[in-house]
Each structure stands twice: as C-alpha cells, then as structure tokens.
Amino acid sequence: MRDVRRRYLLFTLHRDGPPVPEKALVSEIRKQLLSLYGELVVADSKLYLNEYQQKSGIGILQCSEKSLHKVIAAAAVIGMIDATSVSFEPRRISGTIRALKKKLELT
C-alpha cells in the first residue's frame, strides 16, 4: 500500500476584526469542504493546520495531494469566521514544510 503524499500550503488569512483562533479556522475549512464535496473528501483530505500566527494571519496547512485544490477552493469560499470578515489567500504550495519555512524567513 502506498503512503499518502502530503502537500503544504502557505497562506495568509486577511481579516477585518479580531484575530481568528486556530480551532475556528480549521473548523470552518472542514465545514466548507463538507458542504462543497461531502464526507469522503473531508476524510481523505487529511487536513491539519501545521502552523498559524493569529496576529499576522500567516499559516501552513497540510493536506493530501489529491485534495489540495479542493481544500484551497473550500478555504477561498469562507467569508466570515466568528463575526470576523475574512479572506483566504494561498501564497505557495510545497512538498516539504522546510521549503515553506525558509520562505517565511525571507518575507
């Protein structure tokens, strides 16, 4: 059996209001995945928030390679989280988390 290939997504969560907690962000992305694609995609996505800085809104999402574009689409649909107006900006995709962390240090 072949291991699931992972992808890492560097993103910025732009907001108009108070910072969005990690738990609320992941919950909202999963909720949108469920409404757009169904339970199988949510389960197969292996979605995990690897790093997230509430103050700046920069974070790294981890998911399976097959569901990467669906996760991006689901996150882009989100408009409000806990009465905070938000927009999701995917910045870079990588196969290793180390490459994204290097990019974070440069910016």
C-alpha positions, 0 to 999 in steps of 0.5 A: 500500500502506498503512503499518502503524499502530503502537500503544504500550503502557505497562506495568509488569512486577511481579516477585518476584526479580531484575530481568528483562533486556530480551532475556528479556522480549521473548523470552518475549512472542514465545514466548507469542504463538507458542504462543497464535496461531502464526507469522503473528501473531508476524510481523505483530505487529511487536513491539519493546520501545521502552523498559524500566527493569529496576529499576522494571519500567516499559516501552513496547512497540510493536506493530501495531494489529491485534495489540495485544490479542493481544500484551497477552493473550500478555504477561498469560499469562507467569508466570515469566521466568528463575526470576523470578515475574512479572506483566504489567500494561498501564497505557495504550495510545497512538498516539504514544510522546510521549503515553506519555512525558509520562505517565511524567513525571507518575507 
